[in-house]
Amino acid sequence: MREAATLNSIPATLPAAAPVVDAIIRAERIEKYYAQPSQNRIQVISATDLSIVPGEIVALLGPSGSGKSTMLRMLSGLSTPTSGRVYWHERPIVDAEINVSIVFQSFALFPWLTVLENVEAPLQARGIAAGERLDRSMKMLDTVGLDGFEAAYPKELSGGMKQRVGFARALVVEPEVLFMDEPFSALDVLTAENLRSELLELWANKTMPTKAVFLVTHNIEEAVLLADRIIVLGKNPGHIRTDFKVQLAQPRDRKSEPFTQLVDYIYKVLTKPDVTPAEAPDQQAGPKIRDQRQMHYQMLPHARPGGIAGLLELLLDKGGRDDIYRLADDLSFEIDDLLPIVDAAQLLGYLTVEEGDAAITASGTEFANSEILRQKELFRDAAVAHVLLLRQIRRALEAKSDHTVPDEFFLDMLDEQFSEEECQHQIETAVNWGRYAELFDYDAGHRRFVLPDAQDDEIAPSEDSK
């Protein structure tokens, strides 16, 4: 098992989150898990405390599979926690009359209704009289810049205009908390940037009839640009790694040192899932990573060897080191697309990540500069040295007289640590890496690992597995 690293260099300008008072929504030890026939349970979200207070835009970040949308659904009352409770103004949310709205990524408009009718729909569902519905809807359409489009149908609108309708429909009920689930991710860059600016303007001018905003996003810059408070989740199961206030004044300058420092810090949190932090000597020194757990099996990032090779070659072209944000921008990748490749290269010892920068190692340089056959050999050596699951599969195959092992054997071991879905993903990634490295093959029809006939040489054990 790899030694746990220590996460230092936390931005000194960021104070720790203050105690929460007068929360609109308060989650107390909420969990989400699913029972299994074996009487085990698969945790999606571990016991978590979280509050939403008036006057804040809260951004929730985390890697894919960390439970961001599940957390939103529990806090908004759409889903019930398996254990723990969610309170609305200190009343159990299941018994309270809550007033929230949600803006979705996919616009979710009714195509057979006009823009005005789409905005009126939630008011009609609440039994609001026709005259008041019309007045409130027209006012909200004017607020979001859609005056004159009342009779248009969704098919006649651009993506940005559709999302404006979504905002108007969410705000027309004057929600106390506005939830947004990646509301800008389906839009082009310029449209998304324009809508973010308009959202901030509405919030700053108190034109929005809402007291708090809860934003789920995978875009780190978006979170730093908009949020008063940022929460970063880890996964397997989902848990809060850091929760802190952003002290940067609005409007925020993307190129300023405090802004880039904070972006780099969050990248660092996301790219070091196994970090065990030292205790912060000063609580005012910055946000604190918490709830770390040593894992028996490393989480295999879902990246292909070709993607790892491509990333290393790109880094070499950039002198061997570059900011992960710029890499993602150069590749037109979202962070959720790039991070698994970065994590995989880091796991194999091909690069290091420090202060949000990816730096290629000597072994990474050798891999990137080698011919295809040599790359496979180098990948094989790195996989055996660094990845416990691949090492165990190979050894089990060598030990069996028929040199085959059912995948169920390894799924049972992974089941103690990962969800059923994630276990399958881990096996799929292991198969992909093992085949590339010619460590083993996989018979999908019989769901068995197989030792290739051409690979009879024995792999020496690594030091950390003796």
Secondary structure as UniProt FT lines:
FT   TURN            12..13
FT   STRAND          25..35
FT   TURN            37..38
FT   STRAND          41..52
FT   TURN            54..55
FT   STRAND          57..61
FT   TURN            64..65
FT   HELIX           68..75
FT   TURN            76..77
FT   STRAND          83..88
FT   TURN            89..90
FT   STRAND          91..92
FT   TURN            93..95
FT   STRAND          100..103
FT   TURN            105..106
FT   TURN            111..112
FT   HELIX           115..125
FT   TURN            126..127
FT   HELIX           130..143
FT   TURN            144..145
FT   TURN            147..148
FT   TURN            150..151
FT   HELIX           154..156
FT   HELIX           159..171
FT   TURN            172..173
FT   STRAND          177..181
FT   TURN            183..186
FT   HELIX           189..204
FT   TURN            205..206
FT   STRAND          212..216
FT   HELIX           220..226
FT   STRAND          229..234
FT   TURN            235..237
FT   STRAND          238..245
FT   TURN            254..255
FT   HELIX           257..271
FT   TURN            273..274
FT   HELIX           283..285
FT   HELIX           305..317
FT   TURN            318..320
FT   STRAND          321..323
FT   HELIX           324..331
FT   HELIX           335..347
FT   TURN            348..349
FT   STRAND          351..354
FT   TURN            355..356
FT   STRAND          357..360
FT   HELIX           362..369
FT   HELIX           372..386
FT   HELIX           388..399
FT   TURN            401..402
FT   STRAND          404..406
FT   HELIX           407..414
FT   TURN            415..417
FT   HELIX           420..437
FT   STRAND          441..443
FT   TURN            444..447
FT   STRAND          448..450
FT   TURN            453..454
FT   HELIX           463..465
//
